[in-house]
């Protein structure tokens, strides 16, 4: 028997990673090499910047693909093969609106590093500093001399709908506003999402969505779950994800749900 898919894509926070931001390394190592034996491409598909994702997979960066920044950047075996950045004028408008009208201090995700605003809170530094270990603190306007993939901000989950509505009203059709599911919102280029990024990779590999299995838990995973023939919601995922995905992973993120589901496929294929 062979596996029914040729590409595995999984989100990180709330999907592959446990709540403590860790994963079972030895179990992953075993599954990863079994997938390689079947000729399967492994894609880490996250809203996080590449710099933090590479740190999770230091021994595998020359063997897998990292789809970072919610699909805007792809590193295939350590080499950038895809990059789509925001229009600088729109970044300026968005940062000004967030700071002056909404009183929100965002972080900018650049191709070189992250950019944090001055006088930021300890909560902001703890949260964003984890995702952007390489960053500078400065005034965000004028913009740094860098290409910006996305704008991120801390917003408590109960305040997300109201903030999203205000941003959607202001930048309707000009920017995509996506809650990431962990007290934050990402602002990205319209049409650039995980589904778009995976489509570019599939075309590069001469494959289709029928060859894709994908796992997610939050709204920024919807585009890749809509794309994949074998789409899996995590049991801990939100209602939108569960309504979109075709299947439910066999366990949640804290119990290795992605790896357990893949192990089931591998065991059936290797009988």
JOGI-V515265 format. One record per pair of residues at least 6 apart in sequence whose C-alpha atoms are under 7 Angstrom apart, sorted by the first residue. I is the first residue (numbers start at 1). GAP is how many residues later the second one is. Records with the same first field share a line. If there is no record, write none. Layout:
I: GAP, GAP
//
This chain:
1: 268, 269
2: 267
3: 262, 266
5: 206, 207, 208
6: 33, 34, 35, 205, 206
7: 33, 34, 35, 204, 205, 206
8: 33, 34, 35, 204, 205, 206
9: 33, 34, 35, 36, 204, 205, 206
10: 6, 33, 34, 35, 204, 205, 206
11: 33, 34, 35, 204, 205
12: 34
14: 203, 239
15: 200, 201, 202, 219, 238
16: 237, 242
17: 6, 236
18: 235, 236
19: 235
28: 231
31: 232
41: 23
42: 22, 23
43: 21, 22, 23, 24
44: 21, 22, 23
45: 21, 22, 23, 149
46: 21, 22, 23, 24
47: 21, 22, 23
48: 20, 21, 83
49: 19, 20, 82
50: 16, 18
52: 79, 80
54: 7
61: 16, 17
62: 15, 16
63: 14
64: 12, 13
65: 9, 10, 11, 12
66: 8, 9, 10
67: 6, 7, 8
68: 6
69: 80, 81
70: 123, 124
71: 121, 122, 123, 125, 126
72: 11, 12, 13, 77, 120, 121, 125
73: 9, 10, 11
74: 6, 7, 8, 9
75: 6
84: 65
85: 62, 63, 64
86: 62, 63, 64, 103
92: 51
98: 6, 7
99: 6
105: 12, 48
106: 45, 46, 47
107: 7, 8, 9, 10, 44, 45, 46
108: 6, 7, 8, 40, 42, 43, 44
109: 6, 39, 40, 41, 42
110: 36, 37, 38, 39
111: 35, 36, 37
112: 34
113: 21, 22
114: 18, 20, 21, 22
115: 20, 21, 22
116: 20, 21, 22
117: 20, 21, 22, 23
118: 19, 20, 21
150: 36, 37, 38
151: 35, 36, 37
152: 32, 33, 34, 35
153: 31, 32, 33
154: 29, 30, 31
155: 28, 29, 30
156: 27, 28
157: 26
164: 13
168: 9
173: 17
174: 16
175: 12, 13, 14, 15
176: 11, 12, 13, 14
177: 8, 9, 10, 11
178: 7, 8, 9, 41, 42
179: 6, 7, 40, 41
180: 6, 38, 39, 40
181: 37
193: 30
194: 27, 29, 30
195: 28, 29, 32
202: 6
209: 18, 19, 20
210: 18, 19
212: 16, 17, 18
213: 15, 16, 17, 18
214: 10, 11, 14, 16, 17, 18
215: 16, 17, 18, 19, 43
216: 16, 17, 18
217: 16, 17, 19, 20, 21, 24
218: 19, 20, 23
219: 21, 22
222: 19, 22
225: 6, 19, 20
226: 18
230: 16
231: 14, 15, 16
232: 13, 14, 15, 16, 17
233: 8, 9, 12, 14, 15, 16
234: 14, 15, 18, 19
235: 13, 14, 16, 17
236: 16
249: 8, 9, 12
250: 7, 10, 11
251: 6
//
